[in-house]
Every structure is written in C-alpha cells, then in structure tokens.
Amino acid sequence: MLDFNELRELAADVRVFVDIAEDKAEALRAVIAAYDVVLAIFPSGEGMGLHVVKGGEILDRIASSRTHAIYSHTAIAVPDLEHAEVLKHLTAAVDQRIAA
C-alpha cells in the first residue's frame, strides 16, 4: 500500500536536491538513475495522481508474486500527468527512446 505522505516527503527532498544543484537537469537524471522505482506525483481530481517514471516492471513483479521485495524508491512532484509522461520519456534509456 502506498503512503501518500511518504511520497510527498520524498518529492520534497528531491525538489530541494534539484534546487540546490548547479546543473538541475543532471541532478534530476542522477535522482532517477539512483532509484529502482521513481514515481511522479501530481495534483488530480482524486487528490494525487501517480505515474511510474521508472521501475514499472519491478512493480508488476511485486504485484503478481505477492512478495514484499525490497527496492529503492522515490517520488518527483510534477504539475500534471503530461509532465510526468514527458519526464519518463526524456529520462528513458537512449535505446528505449529510439524504439519509441
């Protein structure tokens, strides 16, 4: 079960890290590279929307096996779903972007 307060706190930590970085784009790439699962969070009609930026296959495996696997995760706050999808596309591996 997701703890939305934890996701908000993680997103706040990421925001601070990126804000203090000299190269903000590189800082964001570093955050995404450092974690197994990265969720984008954004305001939605239901309260908070979620979009998997990285690690969807890990989440699928956990859901289908009903195990409690350990993985690193974080969240990044974005304004809306469109920004979450663009973030996923821009930070995907180069070979994945070429295939798309």
C-alpha positions, -999 to +999 in steps of 0.1 A: +000+000+000+013+034-009+018+060+018+010+093+001+026+114+029+058+094+024+057+102-013+051+139-007+081+139+017+103+121-008+092+146-036+101+175-013+136+160-007+141+156-044+129+192-050+155+205-025+183+184-040+175+196-076+170+233-064+205+235-048+222+217-078+242+238-102+230+216-131+194+209-124+188+186-153+218+165-143+206+164-107+172+151-119+189+125-141+210+114-111+180+110-089+162+089-114+193+067-120+198+062-083+165+045-076+148+013-087+114+028-088+106+065-094+070+078-092+059+112-105+032+127-083+008+154-093-025+170-083-055+154-097-093+154-093-089+125-069-063+142-048-030+129-060-021+113-093+007+088-098+027+079-129+056+054-129+086+071-144+109+042-138+105+006-124+072-004-138+084-040-144+095-042-107+061-031-095+044-056-119+066-084-105+058-075-069+021-073-077+020-106-095+041-125-069+026-110-038+061-108-023+074-079-003+106-074-023+129-046-012+136-019-037+146+017-035+120+043-045+114+080-046+089+105-059+092+136-080+065+163-079+053+175-113+024+198-122+003+172-142+002+139-160+016+153-192+048+165-174+051+130-158+049+113-192+075+137-207+098+131-177+095+094-183+103+097-220+132+121-215+149+100-189+144+066-205+174+049-218+185+060-252+177+027-269+141+029-254+137+064-268+148+054-303+124+025-303+095+048-294 
